Amino acid sequence: MNPTEFKFTLPKGLVDSDGNLHHHGIIRLTTAKDELFVQRDDRAREIPGYGFLILLSRVITHLGDISSITPELLENLFTIDLAYLREFYNRINQQGSAMIPARCPQCSHQFKTELVLAGERQATP
């Protein structure tokens, strides 16, 4: 996987039009071009908060079996999943990594581990 891409797991998952549930996805870092694209979209100016769905549709490259992510598709996210994506998006774009430093409480060994947000389902390797 590209170092500018990050795996995520939605707490509830997105239900597609066929009733399939999608939990696992890949999101990439945001570029200036992504930000400019959102600013040019009339929906982002007319509907408060819609700009974030447009932005997510550009930076989420896969969600389950879905590789064509649209703002209209993301309108079906559960609110807990949207909140999770907002937090995950902010962390990877502000810090550049979903990995955080950690220390073993028993031996004090320092290492990095993947960021797991509250309510996120644990991904299996």
DOGUZA-982889 format. One line per field, with one value per residue (C-alpha): residue in three letters; x, y, z. Coordinates in steps of 0.1 Angstrom, whole numbers, always signed. Example, Ala and Ser with C-alpha at 12.3 -4.5 7.8 and 13.67 -1.06 7.14 Angstrom:
2
code	(Ala, Ser)
c1	(+123, +137)
c2	(-45, -11)
c3	(+78, +71)
//
This chain:
125
code	(Met, Asn, Pro, Thr, Glu, Phe, Lys, Phe, Thr, Leu, Pro, Lys, Gly, Leu, Val, Asp, Ser, Asp, Gly, Asn, Leu, His, His, His, Gly, Ile, Ile, Arg, Leu, Thr, Thr, Ala, Lys, Asp, Glu, Leu, Phe, Val, Gln, Arg, Asp, Asp, Arg, Ala, Arg, Glu, Ile, Pro, Gly, Tyr, Gly, Phe, Leu, Ile, Leu, Leu, Ser, Arg, Val, Ile, Thr, His, Leu, Gly, Asp, Ile, Ser, Ser, Ile, Thr, Pro, Glu, Leu, Leu, Glu, Asn, Leu, Phe, Thr, Ile, Asp, Leu, Ala, Tyr, Leu, Arg, Glu, Phe, Tyr, Asn, Arg, Ile, Asn, Gln, Gln, Gly, Ser, Ala, Met, Ile, Pro, Ala, Arg, Cys, Pro, Gln, Cys, Ser, His, Gln, Phe, Lys, Thr, Glu, Leu, Val, Leu, Ala, Gly, Glu, Arg, Gln, Ala, Thr, Pro)
c1	(+0, +11, +25, -2, -30, -45, -68, -99, -128, -162, -179, -213, -206, -222, -252, -252, -283, -282, -282, -246, -227, -192, -168, -133, -119, -89, -85, -56, -42, -59, -43, -48, -66, -91, -98, -102, -126, -148, -148, -160, -189, -222, -236, -208, -218, -255, -257, -237, -216, -220, -185, -170, -190, -176, -141, -145, -157, -125, -101, -118, -104, -123, -150, -156, -162, -170, -144, -165, -173, -197, -211, -246, -233, -218, -251, -261, -234, -246, -238, -213, -194, -194, -180, -154, -143, -142, -118, -97, -95, -83, -57, -41, -41, -28, -2, +5, +1, -24, +4, +9, +38, +31, +50, +46, +34, +54, +88, +86, +95, +86, +69, +43, +8, -22, -45, -78, -106, -134, -162, -141, -143, -110, -96, -82, -48)
c2	(+0, +35, +55, +82, +56, +43, +14, +20, +0, +17, +11, +2, +0, +14, -4, -2, -2, -40, -43, -53, -40, -25, -19, -18, +9, +28, +66, +87, +120, +151, +173, +210, +200, +181, +212, +234, +209, +211, +249, +249, +226, +244, +218, +226, +263, +256, +228, +232, +201, +187, +198, +171, +144, +157, +157, +122, +109, +121, +107, +73, +51, +19, +10, -28, -39, -3, +16, +44, +65, +94, +120, +105, +71, +86, +103, +68, +66, +61, +92, +72, +62, +98, +110, +83, +93, +129, +121, +97, +121, +149, +127, +114, +148, +167, +142, +123, +89, +67, +52, +64, +59, +34, +18, -17, -13, -43, -39, -3, -12, +16, +9, +23, +9, +17, +43, +28, +53, +48, +26, +12, -25, -43, -52, -87, -90)
c3	(+0, -8, +22, +16, +19, +52, +59, +80, +95, +99, +133, +117, +80, +48, +34, -4, -26, -28, +10, +13, +43, +37, +67, +54, +33, +21, +23, +9, +21, +8, -18, -25, -57, -36, -15, -46, -61, -31, -32, -68, -61, -57, -33, -8, -9, -7, +19, +52, +58, +23, +13, +36, +18, -15, +0, +13, -20, -36, -10, -1, -28, -18, +6, +8, -28, -39, -58, -72, -41, -46, -22, -29, -17, +14, +23, +35, +61, +97, +118, +139, +107, +95, +128, +127, +92, +102, +131, +111, +82, +105, +122, +91, +73, +103, +115, +83, +99, +115, +136, +171, +195, +223, +252, +267, +303, +314, +298, +287, +251, +228, +194, +170, +167, +144, +157, +168, +175, +200, +186, +158, +152, +154, +120, +116, +99)
//
